[in-house]
């Protein structure tokens, strides 16, 4: 006979937090949202942390290199989508790692014979206006000059003009010794000489690094930015259980900091095989998240398989129709509560803490705070991030309203068969996602800032200054359908219901 859960599964919208005692220290400015990203042993610190508990979903419509850079600036991490070629995904990872590192390896390099037309094509492709001119056109060749958009005027020059004729030659450049110059010294030279970029070369004049003024400015503006030991932005990447032997080394070579198996259902031998292969082949330093699961049994399976974090949630995404097509899933709140309990039990038994990620079911900002209170260490969000300027989809205007395109990985548009295939014939047999629009919301920075303000304020209402303290002190209550109605505006007529002439 089938097993029946005794209690119904609940969603975030069925819960409210009950305020607790707030001391005079409980002000939003004192709240820390730092949270572990990967597993760690009791008494030790995790190798990777998030400065805010937000990650962007492994989706074509959400996470590319532009999104990854924008989110890392705010303290979170993006998992660049894997439903593309290995080469394309690795290139996206590389662009994130090279975007800001203090010492940047040049990835827009040209020869003295490169034409203006070719420079403009490269600029359109990479977005880089500053390019190193080396003898052989490589990133580590002998530096002979620099070209920027200030060195040419498109309207007055022939597209066939070679860069040697208008570049700033090496003899006129301010440069530094790559072997002895610190980042602080490089920034001082940039400011003292009013430069936008300082090249660092070795004793043979070979280019090693570039330091940009904008990186210093970004660092001052983004206090929570998520960076590695080399001051490069952290970035994640999605993988599947099919081509991991080829995809994983390419992503690691590109600089990916953390990987995540992208699957609609994680309680599977395929994930165990994938995790075992990666850790045996590349070592335990390679961090790999797994999922998705919705109960304690699924968590325990992935924990013992070696997952570095575990994603929770099936069928709760706004564009997901897995529950409609297959009848599989669980209310997101109940799933998070159940898995968090299993995580804590596993920690008590083994001394190993495995973070859990709530994936799906977020409709309102306060649902994120509820997910944290219920035990999630961080969230993975798709619809939320898809609305912003930085998502890779088109902004369209329909009936006077701006919208952004948004589609699921299980839709015919994405055709991500690797995510849903179960050892079959390598095709998407039926859809588990839809193609849709979401309301355009503007810049990521502004929206994330507002969301985090709400989160910090709510934590203060509950007397907590850290996520761990919040999970220990939070009091949650189920609410009736009538209570849900009471929570919104009612018995009033909103002004925006009246048209203005």
C-alpha positions as CSV (number, residue, x, y, z in Angstrom):
1,X,0.0,0.0,0.0
2,X,1.2,3.5,-0.8
3,X,2.6,5.7,2.0
4,X,0.3,8.6,3.0
5,X,1.6,11.7,4.8
6,X,-0.8,12.4,7.6
7,X,-0.7,16.2,7.3
8,X,-1.3,18.4,4.3
9,X,1.5,20.2,2.6
10,X,1.5,24.0,3.0
11,X,2.9,26.9,1.0
12,X,4.6,30.1,2.3
13,X,1.4,32.1,1.8
14,X,-0.3,30.1,4.6
15,X,2.2,31.2,7.3
16,X,2.9,34.4,9.2
17,X,5.7,35.3,11.6
18,X,4.7,36.3,15.1
19,X,6.9,39.2,16.4
20,X,9.3,38.6,19.3
21,X,11.1,40.8,21.8
22,X,13.4,43.3,20.1
23,X,16.3,44.9,22.0
24,X,17.6,48.3,21.3
25,X,20.4,46.6,19.2
26,X,17.8,45.3,16.8
27,X,18.0,47.8,14.0
28,X,18.3,47.0,10.3
29,X,21.9,48.4,10.1
30,X,23.1,45.8,12.6
31,X,21.6,42.8,10.7
32,X,24.0,40.4,9.0
33,X,22.6,38.4,6.1
34,X,25.8,36.3,5.6
35,X,25.0,32.6,5.2
36,X,27.0,29.4,4.2
37,X,26.9,28.3,0.6
38,X,28.6,24.9,1.0
39,X,28.9,22.3,3.7
40,X,31.4,22.5,6.6
41,X,32.4,20.7,9.7
42,X,31.4,21.7,13.2
43,X,33.9,24.3,14.6
44,X,35.1,25.2,11.1
45,X,34.1,27.9,8.6
46,X,32.5,27.1,5.2
47,X,34.9,27.6,2.3
48,X,32.3,29.6,0.4
49,X,29.7,32.1,2.0
50,X,27.1,34.4,0.6
51,X,26.8,37.9,1.8
52,X,23.1,37.9,1.1
53,X,20.9,34.7,1.0
54,X,20.0,35.0,-2.7
55,X,21.1,33.0,-5.8
56,X,19.7,33.2,-9.3
57,X,18.2,30.2,-11.0
58,X,19.9,27.9,-13.5
59,X,17.8,29.2,-16.4
60,X,18.2,30.6,-19.9
61,X,15.9,33.4,-19.0
62,X,17.7,34.4,-15.8
63,X,21.4,33.6,-15.3
64,X,24.0,34.7,-17.8
65,X,27.3,36.6,-17.2
66,X,25.5,39.9,-17.0
67,X,23.2,38.7,-14.2
68,X,26.1,37.0,-12.5
69,X,28.2,40.2,-12.3
70,X,25.2,42.3,-11.1
71,X,24.3,39.8,-8.4
72,X,27.8,39.3,-7.2
73,X,28.1,43.1,-6.7
74,X,25.2,42.9,-4.3
75,X,26.6,39.8,-2.4
76,X,24.8,36.9,-4.1
77,X,25.8,34.3,-6.7
78,X,24.4,33.3,-10.1
79,X,24.4,29.8,-11.5
80,X,25.0,30.3,-15.2
81,X,22.6,28.1,-17.1
82,X,23.9,24.8,-18.6
83,X,21.3,24.3,-21.4
84,X,23.9,25.7,-23.9
85,X,27.1,24.4,-25.4
86,X,30.0,23.7,-23.0
87,X,32.1,26.3,-24.8
88,X,29.4,29.1,-24.5
89,X,28.8,28.4,-20.8
90,X,32.6,28.4,-20.1
91,X,33.0,31.7,-21.9
92,X,30.3,33.2,-19.7
93,X,32.1,32.0,-16.6
94,X,35.3,33.5,-17.9
95,X,33.7,36.9,-18.5
96,X,32.5,37.0,-15.0
97,X,35.9,36.1,-13.5
98,X,37.7,38.6,-15.7
99,X,35.2,41.4,-15.2
100,X,36.7,42.5,-11.8
101,X,39.7,41.1,-10.2
102,X,41.9,44.0,-9.3
103,X,44.5,42.3,-11.5
104,X,42.7,41.4,-14.7
105,X,43.9,39.1,-17.4
106,X,43.4,40.8,-20.7
107,X,40.8,39.1,-22.9
108,X,40.4,41.7,-25.7
109,X,43.7,41.6,-27.5
110,X,44.7,42.8,-30.9
111,X,47.7,43.0,-33.2
112,X,49.3,46.2,-34.6
113,X,47.8,45.1,-38.0
114,X,44.2,44.9,-36.7
115,X,41.9,47.3,-38.5
116,X,39.5,49.8,-37.0
117,X,36.6,47.8,-38.4
118,X,37.9,44.6,-36.6
119,X,38.2,46.6,-33.4
120,X,34.6,47.8,-33.6
121,X,33.5,44.2,-34.2
122,X,35.4,43.0,-31.1
123,X,34.0,45.9,-29.1
124,X,30.4,44.9,-30.0
125,X,31.2,41.3,-29.1
126,X,32.9,41.9,-25.7
127,X,31.7,45.3,-24.7
128,X,35.3,46.3,-23.9
129,X,36.5,49.7,-25.1
130,X,40.0,49.3,-23.9
131,X,42.2,46.8,-25.8
132,X,45.8,45.7,-25.4
133,X,47.9,45.7,-28.6
134,X,50.5,43.0,-28.4
135,X,53.0,41.8,-31.0
136,X,51.2,38.5,-31.5
137,X,47.7,39.5,-30.5
138,X,47.7,37.3,-27.4
139,X,46.9,38.2,-23.8
140,X,50.5,37.6,-22.7
141,X,52.4,38.9,-25.7
142,X,54.8,41.8,-25.8
143,X,52.8,44.9,-25.1
144,X,53.3,47.5,-27.9
145,X,50.4,49.8,-27.2
146,X,46.9,50.4,-25.9
147,X,43.8,51.5,-27.8
148,X,40.7,53.0,-26.3
149,X,37.6,54.7,-27.8
150,X,39.3,58.0,-27.4
151,X,42.0,57.0,-29.9
152,X,39.8,57.0,-33.0
153,X,36.8,58.8,-34.5
154,X,34.6,56.5,-36.6
155,X,33.2,59.4,-38.8
156,X,36.7,60.6,-39.8
157,X,38.6,57.4,-40.3
158,X,38.7,54.5,-42.8
159,X,37.6,51.1,-41.4
160,X,40.7,49.6,-42.9
161,X,43.1,51.8,-40.9
162,X,45.5,49.6,-38.9
163,X,45.7,50.2,-35.1
164,X,49.4,50.8,-35.3
165,X,48.5,54.2,-36.8
166,X,46.3,55.5,-34.0
167,X,47.1,53.5,-30.8
168,X,48.9,55.0,-27.8
169,X,52.3,53.4,-28.2
170,X,54.1,51.7,-25.3
171,X,56.7,54.5,-25.0
172,X,53.9,56.9,-24.0
173,X,52.1,54.5,-21.6
174,X,52.3,54.6,-17.8
175,X,52.8,51.1,-16.7
176,X,54.0,49.1,-13.7
177,X,56.1,46.0,-12.8
178,X,53.9,42.9,-12.7
179,X,56.1,41.1,-10.2
180,X,56.5,43.8,-7.5
181,X,53.4,46.1,-7.7
182,X,50.6,45.6,-5.2
183,X,47.0,46.3,-6.0
184,X,47.1,49.3,-3.6
185,X,50.1,50.7,-5.4
186,X,48.5,50.2,-8.8
187,X,45.4,52.1,-7.6
188,X,47.6,54.9,-6.4
189,X,49.3,55.1,-9.8
190,X,45.9,55.2,-11.5
191,X,44.8,58.1,-9.4
192,X,48.1,60.0,-9.4
193,X,48.3,59.8,-13.2
194,X,44.6,60.2,-13.9
195,X,44.4,56.9,-15.7
196,X,41.4,54.7,-16.5
197,X,43.7,51.6,-16.8
198,X,47.2,50.6,-15.8
199,X,49.0,47.8,-17.6
200,X,51.4,45.6,-15.6
201,X,54.2,44.0,-17.6
202,X,57.2,41.7,-16.8
203,X,60.8,42.4,-17.4
204,X,60.5,41.4,-21.0
205,X,57.6,43.8,-21.6
206,X,55.1,41.0,-21.8
207,X,51.6,41.9,-20.6
208,X,50.6,40.1,-17.4
209,X,47.6,42.1,-16.0
210,X,45.5,45.2,-16.3
211,X,44.1,47.2,-13.4
212,X,41.1,49.4,-14.0
213,X,39.9,52.6,-12.2
214,X,36.3,51.4,-12.4
215,X,37.1,48.3,-10.3
216,X,38.2,50.5,-7.4
217,X,35.1,52.6,-7.7
218,X,32.9,49.5,-7.9
219,X,34.6,48.2,-4.7
220,X,33.7,51.4,-2.8
221,X,30.1,51.4,-4.1
222,X,29.3,47.7,-3.4
223,X,30.1,47.0,0.2
224,X,28.7,43.5,0.1
225,X,30.3,42.3,-3.2
226,X,31.1,38.6,-3.3
227,X,34.7,38.1,-4.3
228,X,37.3,35.4,-4.2
229,X,40.9,35.6,-2.8
230,X,42.0,37.3,-6.0
231,X,39.2,39.9,-5.7
232,X,37.3,38.3,-8.6
233,X,33.5,37.9,-8.5
234,X,32.2,34.5,-7.4
235,X,30.2,32.7,-10.0
236,X,28.4,29.4,-10.2
237,X,27.4,27.1,-13.1
238,X,24.7,24.6,-13.7
239,X,25.7,21.0,-14.8
240,X,23.6,18.0,-15.7
241,X,24.0,14.2,-15.2
242,X,24.8,13.5,-18.8
243,X,27.9,15.4,-20.1
244,X,29.5,16.2,-16.7
245,X,32.8,14.5,-17.7
246,X,33.3,17.1,-20.5
247,X,31.4,20.0,-19.0
248,X,32.9,20.1,-15.5
249,X,36.6,20.4,-16.4
250,X,35.8,23.2,-18.9
251,X,33.9,25.1,-16.2
252,X,36.6,24.6,-13.7
253,X,39.2,25.8,-16.1
254,X,37.1,28.9,-16.8
255,X,37.1,29.6,-13.1
256,X,33.7,28.5,-11.8
257,X,33.7,28.7,-8.0
258,X,30.7,26.3,-7.4
259,X,28.6,23.9,-9.5
260,X,25.1,22.7,-9.1
261,X,23.4,19.7,-10.7
262,X,20.3,21.1,-12.5
263,X,17.5,18.6,-12.2
264,X,13.8,18.6,-11.7
265,X,14.1,15.6,-9.2
266,X,17.3,14.9,-7.3
267,X,16.5,11.7,-5.4
268,X,18.2,9.7,-8.2
269,X,21.1,7.4,-8.7
270,X,22.1,9.6,-11.6
271,X,23.0,12.4,-9.2
272,X,24.9,10.0,-6.9
273,X,27.0,8.8,-9.8
274,X,27.6,12.4,-10.9
275,X,28.7,13.6,-7.5
276,X,30.9,10.5,-7.0
277,X,32.6,11.0,-10.3
278,X,33.3,14.7,-9.8
279,X,34.7,14.4,-6.3
280,X,36.9,11.3,-7.2
281,X,38.2,13.0,-10.4
282,X,38.6,16.6,-9.2
283,X,38.8,16.3,-5.4
284,X,36.7,17.6,-2.6
285,X,37.7,21.2,-3.2
286,X,35.3,21.3,-6.1
287,X,32.0,22.3,-4.6
288,X,28.8,20.8,-6.1
289,X,25.2,21.3,-5.0
290,X,22.5,18.8,-5.8
291,X,18.7,18.5,-5.8
292,X,15.9,19.0,-5.9
293,X,14.3,17.1,-3.1
294,X,11.2,17.6,-0.9
295,X,11.6,15.3,2.1
296,X,14.0,14.0,4.7
297,X,14.7,10.8,2.8
298,X,15.8,12.7,-0.3
299,X,18.0,15.0,1.8
300,X,19.7,12.1,3.4
301,X,20.4,10.4,0.1
302,X,22.1,13.4,-1.4
303,X,24.0,14.2,1.8
304,X,25.5,10.7,1.8
305,X,26.2,11.0,-1.9
306,X,28.4,14.0,-1.2
307,X,26.4,17.1,-2.1
308,X,27.9,20.4,-0.8
309,X,24.4,22.0,-0.6
310,X,21.0,20.6,-1.3
311,X,18.1,22.3,-3.2
312,X,14.6,21.9,-1.9
313,X,11.4,22.2,-4.0
314,X,9.5,20.5,-6.8
315,X,6.7,22.0,-8.8
316,X,6.6,25.3,-7.0
317,X,8.2,27.6,-9.6
318,X,6.0,30.2,-11.3
319,X,6.6,28.7,-14.7
320,X,6.8,25.1,-13.6
321,X,3.9,22.7,-14.5
322,X,5.4,19.5,-13.1
323,X,2.6,19.2,-10.6
324,X,0.0,19.6,-13.4
325,X,1.6,17.2,-15.8
326,X,3.0,14.5,-13.5
327,X,1.2,15.1,-10.1
328,X,4.6,15.2,-8.3
329,X,5.7,17.8,-5.8
330,X,5.1,19.1,-2.3
331,X,4.0,22.4,-0.8
332,X,7.2,24.5,-0.6
333,X,6.9,25.6,3.1
334,X,6.3,22.0,4.3
335,X,9.2,20.8,2.1
336,X,11.6,23.3,3.6
337,X,10.5,22.6,7.2
338,X,10.9,18.9,6.7
339,X,14.3,19.1,5.0
340,X,15.6,21.6,7.5
341,X,14.8,19.3,10.3
342,X,16.6,16.5,8.5
343,X,19.6,18.8,7.9
344,X,19.8,19.6,11.6
345,X,19.5,15.9,12.6
346,X,22.3,15.0,10.1
347,X,24.5,17.8,11.6
348,X,23.9,16.4,15.1
349,X,24.8,12.9,14.0
350,X,27.8,13.7,11.8
351,X,29.1,17.2,12.7
352,X,28.7,18.1,9.1
353,X,26.4,21.0,8.2
354,X,24.9,20.9,4.7
355,X,23.2,24.2,3.7
356,X,19.8,23.9,2.1
357,X,18.5,26.1,-0.7
358,X,14.8,26.9,-1.0
359,X,14.0,26.8,-4.8
360,X,10.5,27.9,-5.9
361,X,7.3,29.0,-4.3
362,X,8.4,32.6,-3.8
363,X,5.6,35.0,-4.7
364,X,6.1,38.0,-2.4
365,X,9.3,39.3,-0.8
366,X,8.2,38.2,2.7
367,X,8.1,34.6,1.5
368,X,11.9,34.8,1.3
369,X,12.0,35.8,5.0
370,X,9.6,33.0,5.8
371,X,11.9,30.5,4.0
372,X,14.8,31.6,6.1
373,X,12.8,31.3,9.3
374,X,11.8,27.8,8.3
375,X,15.4,26.7,8.0
376,X,16.6,27.6,4.5
377,X,20.1,28.9,4.4
378,X,19.5,30.7,1.1
379,X,17.0,30.9,-1.8
380,X,17.3,30.3,-5.6
381,X,15.1,32.6,-7.5
382,X,13.9,32.6,-11.1
383,X,10.9,34.9,-11.7
384,X,12.3,37.4,-9.2
385,X,15.5,38.0,-11.1
386,X,13.9,37.6,-14.6
387,X,12.1,40.9,-14.2
388,X,15.3,43.0,-14.0
389,X,17.4,44.9,-16.6
390,X,20.2,42.4,-16.1
391,X,18.3,39.3,-17.1
392,X,19.1,38.0,-20.7
393,X,15.6,38.2,-22.1
394,X,13.9,40.9,-24.2
395,X,11.9,43.8,-22.7
396,X,8.7,44.2,-24.6
397,X,5.8,46.6,-24.5
398,X,2.3,45.1,-24.6
399,X,-0.9,47.2,-24.2
400,X,1.2,50.0,-22.8
401,X,2.9,47.9,-20.2
402,X,6.6,46.9,-20.2
403,X,7.2,43.2,-19.7
404,X,10.1,40.8,-19.7
405,X,10.1,37.4,-21.4
406,X,10.4,34.4,-19.0
407,X,10.3,30.7,-19.8
408,X,11.0,27.5,-17.9
409,X,13.8,25.1,-18.7
410,X,11.1,22.4,-19.2
411,X,9.4,24.4,-21.9
412,X,9.6,23.8,-25.6
413,X,11.5,27.1,-25.9
414,X,14.4,26.0,-23.7
415,X,14.2,22.3,-24.6
416,X,16.5,21.4,-21.7
417,X,16.1,17.7,-22.0
418,X,19.1,17.0,-19.8
419,X,17.2,18.4,-16.8
420,X,14.2,16.2,-17.2
421,X,15.6,13.1,-19.0
422,X,15.7,9.9,-17.0
423,X,18.1,7.8,-19.1
424,X,15.7,7.8,-22.1
425,X,16.0,8.9,-25.7
426,X,17.6,12.3,-25.2
427,X,14.6,14.4,-25.9
428,X,12.0,16.5,-24.1
429,X,9.0,14.1,-24.2
430,X,6.5,16.6,-22.8
431,X,6.6,20.1,-21.4
432,X,7.1,20.7,-17.6
433,X,7.4,24.5,-18.0
434,X,5.7,27.4,-19.8
435,X,6.7,30.3,-22.0
436,X,5.5,33.6,-20.4
437,X,6.0,37.2,-19.5
438,X,6.7,38.9,-16.2
439,X,6.2,42.6,-15.2
440,X,9.4,44.6,-15.9
441,X,10.9,45.9,-12.6
442,X,14.0,47.9,-13.5
443,X,17.5,47.6,-12.1
444,X,18.6,44.6,-10.0
445,X,20.4,46.8,-7.5
446,X,17.3,48.9,-6.6
447,X,15.0,45.9,-6.3
448,X,17.4,43.7,-4.3
449,X,18.1,46.6,-2.0
450,X,14.4,47.0,-1.2
451,X,13.9,43.2,-0.7
452,X,16.8,43.0,1.7
453,X,15.5,46.1,3.6
454,X,12.2,44.2,4.2
455,X,14.1,41.1,5.3
456,X,16.3,43.0,7.8
457,X,13.3,44.9,9.2
458,X,11.4,41.7,9.7
459,X,14.3,40.0,11.4
460,X,14.5,42.9,13.8
461,X,10.8,42.5,14.6
462,X,11.7,38.9,15.7
463,X,14.7,40.0,17.8
464,X,17.3,38.5,15.5
465,X,20.5,40.0,14.0
466,X,21.7,37.0,12.0
467,X,20.0,34.3,10.0
468,X,21.0,31.6,12.5
469,X,19.6,33.6,15.4
470,X,16.5,34.2,13.3
471,X,15.9,30.5,12.8
472,X,16.3,29.9,16.5
473,X,14.0,32.7,17.6
474,X,11.3,32.8,14.9
475,X,7.7,31.9,15.8
476,X,5.5,30.9,12.9
477,X,1.8,30.4,12.7
478,X,-0.5,28.9,10.1
479,X,-3.3,31.3,9.1
480,X,-6.8,30.7,7.9
481,X,-8.1,31.8,4.5
482,X,-10.0,34.6,6.2
483,X,-6.8,35.8,7.9
484,X,-5.1,36.0,4.5
485,X,-7.8,38.3,3.3
486,X,-7.5,40.4,6.5
487,X,-3.8,40.8,5.9
488,X,-4.3,42.9,2.7
489,X,-6.2,46.1,2.2
490,X,-10.0,45.5,2.7
491,X,-13.2,47.5,3.3
492,X,-11.6,50.5,1.5
493,X,-11.6,51.8,-2.0
494,X,-8.1,52.3,-3.3
495,X,-7.4,55.6,-5.0
496,X,-5.8,54.0,-8.1
497,X,-9.2,52.4,-8.8
498,X,-10.4,55.8,-9.9
499,X,-9.3,57.2,-13.3
500,X,-7.9,60.7,-13.3
501,X,-8.9,63.1,-16.1
